[in-house]
């Protein structure tokens, strides 16, 4: 075979191999063998509410941050509270965490006012309860770990709220107190749990630490309730929780 024949054979082999590769790639795509990395087959039924951060307008204190999932909006002071969407994002460490693990948002206390005391942690846990699908279930289902818990409930306009108190935790010389609130609006159920935790003063050598006083707790509780009482609905309607 001459040089011309060898060259032609080489070209034919290249053409055949190229055609085969193109057929294989095209066939694989049509049969789902190749899937783009960013493709999605659908949206999960219980998606975590989206988070939108913005600087609030109006009468909110300077340094405040607004967070919203499109239905509810909260405003919190960034000097005293941090925002987490997972337990790993909480930068303060305490025996009793500021929020239990099941949350969409955790606003946890990061201020310095109670350093050097037996104060432990504080926060507001926010969870969208997709398992509570009716207004009655949202408002009356006892908090996890509690039974026969009768709440205080009120209906105002197009939303309803309830309050379970007290809810708390304790262990190894640490304890917390708090209240759990529910908000039902347009078929959605939101849970807000406030918490203030502290250690027993007896856990520390005498004179090494100051007491987290009742006045301290009342001041911190007032700040937490200020955040909670600033919750608004998508139309801008303010929510009033049972006091």
VOLUMSE-773375 format. One record per residue (C-alpha): x, y negated, z negated. Coordinates in nm, 2 decimals. Last residue first. Example, Ala and Ser with C-alpha at 12.3 -4.5 7.8 and 13.67 -1.06 7.14 Angstrom:
2
ZANU       c1       c2       c3
ZANU     1.37     0.11    -0.71
ZANU     1.23     0.45    -0.78
END
This chain:
243
ZANU       c1       c2       c3
ZANU    -4.78    -3.86    -7.74
ZANU    -4.95    -3.68    -7.46
ZANU    -4.78    -3.77    -7.13
ZANU    -4.88    -4.07    -6.92
ZANU    -4.77    -4.05    -6.56
ZANU    -4.72    -4.36    -6.35
ZANU    -4.87    -4.38    -6.00
ZANU    -4.61    -4.47    -5.74
ZANU    -4.80    -4.28    -5.46
ZANU    -4.54    -4.00    -5.50
ZANU    -4.60    -3.96    -5.87
ZANU    -4.41    -4.14    -6.14
ZANU    -4.21    -4.03    -6.45
ZANU    -4.10    -4.33    -6.66
ZANU    -4.26    -4.18    -6.97
ZANU    -4.01    -3.90    -6.95
ZANU    -3.71    -4.13    -6.93
ZANU    -3.83    -4.35    -7.23
ZANU    -3.91    -4.02    -7.41
ZANU    -3.54    -3.93    -7.40
ZANU    -3.43    -4.27    -7.52
ZANU    -3.69    -4.26    -7.81
ZANU    -3.56    -3.91    -7.90
ZANU    -3.21    -4.05    -7.92
ZANU    -3.31    -4.32    -8.15
ZANU    -3.52    -4.09    -8.37
ZANU    -3.24    -3.84    -8.39
ZANU    -2.99    -4.11    -8.50
ZANU    -3.24    -4.24    -8.76
ZANU    -3.29    -3.88    -8.89
ZANU    -2.91    -3.87    -8.93
ZANU    -2.64    -3.69    -8.74
ZANU    -2.41    -3.66    -9.04
ZANU    -2.05    -3.77    -9.03
ZANU    -1.76    -3.53    -8.99
ZANU    -1.44    -3.44    -9.17
ZANU    -1.56    -3.52    -9.52
ZANU    -1.63    -3.16    -9.63
ZANU    -1.50    -2.90    -9.38
ZANU    -1.75    -2.84    -9.10
ZANU    -2.02    -2.58    -9.06
ZANU    -2.20    -2.72    -9.37
ZANU    -2.33    -3.00    -9.15
ZANU    -2.54    -2.75    -8.97
ZANU    -2.50    -2.81    -8.60
ZANU    -2.72    -3.01    -8.37
ZANU    -2.95    -2.98    -8.08
ZANU    -3.20    -3.23    -7.93
ZANU    -3.43    -3.09    -7.66
ZANU    -3.70    -3.21    -7.42
ZANU    -3.87    -2.97    -7.19
ZANU    -4.04    -3.08    -6.87
ZANU    -4.24    -2.84    -6.67
ZANU    -4.40    -2.92    -6.33
ZANU    -4.70    -2.75    -6.17
ZANU    -4.81    -2.83    -5.81
ZANU    -5.17    -2.79    -5.69
ZANU    -5.21    -3.16    -5.62
ZANU    -5.07    -3.26    -5.96
ZANU    -5.03    -3.06    -6.27
ZANU    -4.78    -3.18    -6.53
ZANU    -4.65    -2.97    -6.82
ZANU    -4.47    -3.08    -7.13
ZANU    -4.25    -2.89    -7.37
ZANU    -4.13    -3.05    -7.69
ZANU    -3.80    -3.03    -7.88
ZANU    -3.59    -2.92    -8.17
ZANU    -3.25    -2.75    -8.17
ZANU    -3.05    -2.54    -8.41
ZANU    -2.69    -2.44    -8.48
ZANU    -2.56    -2.25    -8.78
ZANU    -2.51    -1.92    -8.60
ZANU    -2.85    -1.94    -8.42
ZANU    -3.15    -2.16    -8.36
ZANU    -3.39    -2.26    -8.09
ZANU    -3.68    -2.49    -8.06
ZANU    -4.03    -2.56    -7.93
ZANU    -4.25    -2.79    -8.14
ZANU    -4.48    -2.87    -7.97
ZANU    -4.65    -2.78    -7.65
ZANU    -4.79    -3.08    -7.45
ZANU    -5.03    -3.09    -7.15
ZANU    -5.08    -3.30    -6.85
ZANU    -5.34    -3.35    -6.57
ZANU    -5.33    -3.54    -6.25
ZANU    -5.58    -3.70    -6.01
ZANU    -5.72    -3.95    -6.25
ZANU    -5.61    -3.88    -6.60
ZANU    -5.67    -3.54    -6.76
ZANU    -5.54    -3.46    -7.11
ZANU    -5.41    -3.15    -7.28
ZANU    -5.27    -3.07    -7.63
ZANU    -5.14    -2.72    -7.63
ZANU    -5.24    -2.40    -7.81
ZANU    -4.96    -2.15    -7.85
ZANU    -5.08    -1.80    -7.90
ZANU    -4.75    -1.66    -7.78
ZANU    -4.40    -1.81    -7.75
ZANU    -4.09    -1.67    -7.58
ZANU    -4.15    -1.85    -7.25
ZANU    -4.38    -2.15    -7.30
ZANU    -4.75    -2.07    -7.34
ZANU    -4.97    -2.08    -7.04
ZANU    -5.23    -2.36    -7.10
ZANU    -5.17    -2.65    -6.86
ZANU    -5.02    -2.48    -6.56
ZANU    -5.25    -2.17    -6.59
ZANU    -5.56    -2.39    -6.61
ZANU    -5.44    -2.61    -6.32
ZANU    -5.39    -2.31    -6.10
ZANU    -5.07    -2.17    -5.94
ZANU    -4.84    -2.12    -6.23
ZANU    -4.57    -1.91    -6.07
ZANU    -4.43    -2.20    -5.87
ZANU    -4.33    -2.37    -6.20
ZANU    -4.12    -2.66    -6.08
ZANU    -3.86    -2.70    -6.35
ZANU    -3.73    -3.01    -6.53
ZANU    -3.51    -2.97    -6.84
ZANU    -3.45    -3.29    -7.04
ZANU    -3.14    -3.31    -7.25
ZANU    -2.96    -3.32    -7.58
ZANU    -2.65    -3.16    -7.73
ZANU    -2.46    -3.09    -8.05
ZANU    -2.48    -3.38    -8.31
ZANU    -2.28    -3.29    -8.62
ZANU    -2.12    -3.63    -8.61
ZANU    -1.79    -3.76    -8.49
ZANU    -1.94    -3.87    -8.15
ZANU    -2.30    -3.97    -8.18
ZANU    -2.30    -4.29    -7.97
ZANU    -2.07    -4.14    -7.70
ZANU    -2.32    -4.08    -7.42
ZANU    -2.32    -3.77    -7.21
ZANU    -2.68    -3.65    -7.27
ZANU    -2.82    -3.40    -7.02
ZANU    -3.07    -3.45    -6.75
ZANU    -3.12    -3.10    -6.61
ZANU    -3.29    -3.06    -6.27
ZANU    -3.44    -2.76    -6.10
ZANU    -3.43    -2.55    -6.41
ZANU    -3.40    -2.20    -6.55
ZANU    -3.07    -2.19    -6.75
ZANU    -3.20    -2.35    -7.07
ZANU    -3.12    -2.72    -7.09
ZANU    -2.90    -2.92    -7.34
ZANU    -2.71    -2.60    -7.42
ZANU    -2.71    -2.46    -7.77
ZANU    -2.35    -2.37    -7.86
ZANU    -2.23    -2.68    -7.68
ZANU    -2.03    -2.77    -7.37
ZANU    -2.08    -3.10    -7.18
ZANU    -2.00    -3.10    -6.81
ZANU    -2.33    -2.95    -6.69
ZANU    -2.26    -2.87    -6.32
ZANU    -2.23    -2.49    -6.38
ZANU    -2.58    -2.48    -6.52
ZANU    -2.72    -2.58    -6.19
ZANU    -2.90    -2.89    -6.05
ZANU    -2.72    -3.12    -6.30
ZANU    -2.77    -3.49    -6.37
ZANU    -2.58    -3.69    -6.64
ZANU    -2.72    -3.90    -6.91
ZANU    -2.60    -4.19    -7.12
ZANU    -2.43    -4.44    -6.89
ZANU    -2.63    -4.30    -6.59
ZANU    -2.96    -4.44    -6.74
ZANU    -3.25    -4.23    -6.61
ZANU    -3.53    -4.29    -6.36
ZANU    -3.76    -4.00    -6.26
ZANU    -3.97    -3.94    -5.95
ZANU    -4.22    -3.68    -5.88
ZANU    -4.36    -3.55    -5.54
ZANU    -4.08    -3.60    -5.29
ZANU    -3.82    -3.43    -5.50
ZANU    -3.71    -3.75    -5.66
ZANU    -3.42    -3.89    -5.86
ZANU    -3.36    -4.26    -5.95
ZANU    -3.04    -4.38    -6.11
ZANU    -3.00    -4.65    -6.37
ZANU    -2.69    -4.87    -6.40
ZANU    -2.89    -5.19    -6.46
ZANU    -3.22    -5.12    -6.65
ZANU    -3.53    -5.04    -6.44
ZANU    -3.76    -5.34    -6.40
ZANU    -3.81    -5.33    -6.03
ZANU    -3.59    -5.12    -5.80
ZANU    -3.43    -4.78    -5.86
ZANU    -3.10    -4.70    -5.70
ZANU    -3.14    -4.37    -5.51
ZANU    -3.10    -4.00    -5.53
ZANU    -3.32    -3.76    -5.34
ZANU    -3.33    -3.39    -5.44
ZANU    -3.53    -3.13    -5.25
ZANU    -3.75    -2.91    -5.45
ZANU    -3.61    -2.55    -5.48
ZANU    -3.79    -2.33    -5.22
ZANU    -4.04    -2.08    -5.34
ZANU    -4.18    -1.94    -5.01
ZANU    -3.84    -1.92    -4.84
ZANU    -3.82    -2.11    -4.51
ZANU    -3.78    -1.92    -4.19
ZANU    -3.54    -1.70    -3.98
ZANU    -3.25    -1.94    -4.01
ZANU    -2.96    -2.01    -3.78
ZANU    -2.65    -2.19    -3.90
ZANU    -2.40    -1.91    -3.84
ZANU    -2.54    -1.84    -3.49
ZANU    -2.64    -1.48    -3.44
ZANU    -2.48    -1.24    -3.20
ZANU    -2.63    -0.89    -3.19
ZANU    -2.98    -1.03    -3.17
ZANU    -3.07    -0.83    -2.86
ZANU    -3.06    -1.13    -2.62
ZANU    -2.73    -1.24    -2.76
ZANU    -2.57    -0.89    -2.72
ZANU    -2.69    -0.87    -2.36
ZANU    -2.53    -1.20    -2.27
ZANU    -2.20    -1.11    -2.43
ZANU    -2.19    -0.76    -2.27
ZANU    -2.29    -0.90    -1.92
ZANU    -2.02    -1.17    -1.94
ZANU    -1.76    -0.91    -2.04
ZANU    -1.85    -0.68    -1.75
ZANU    -1.84    -0.96    -1.50
ZANU    -1.49    -1.06    -1.61
ZANU    -1.37    -0.70    -1.59
ZANU    -1.51    -0.65    -1.24
ZANU    -1.36    -0.98    -1.12
ZANU    -1.01    -0.90    -1.27
ZANU    -1.01    -0.55    -1.11
ZANU    -1.11    -0.70    -0.77
ZANU    -0.83    -0.95    -0.79
ZANU    -0.57    -0.68    -0.87
ZANU    -0.69    -0.47    -0.58
ZANU    -0.66    -0.77    -0.35
ZANU    -0.30    -0.84    -0.47
ZANU    -0.20    -0.47    -0.42
ZANU    -0.34    -0.47    -0.07
ZANU    -0.16    -0.79     0.03
ZANU     0.17    -0.65    -0.12
ZANU     0.14    -0.34     0.10
ZANU     0.00     0.00     0.00
END
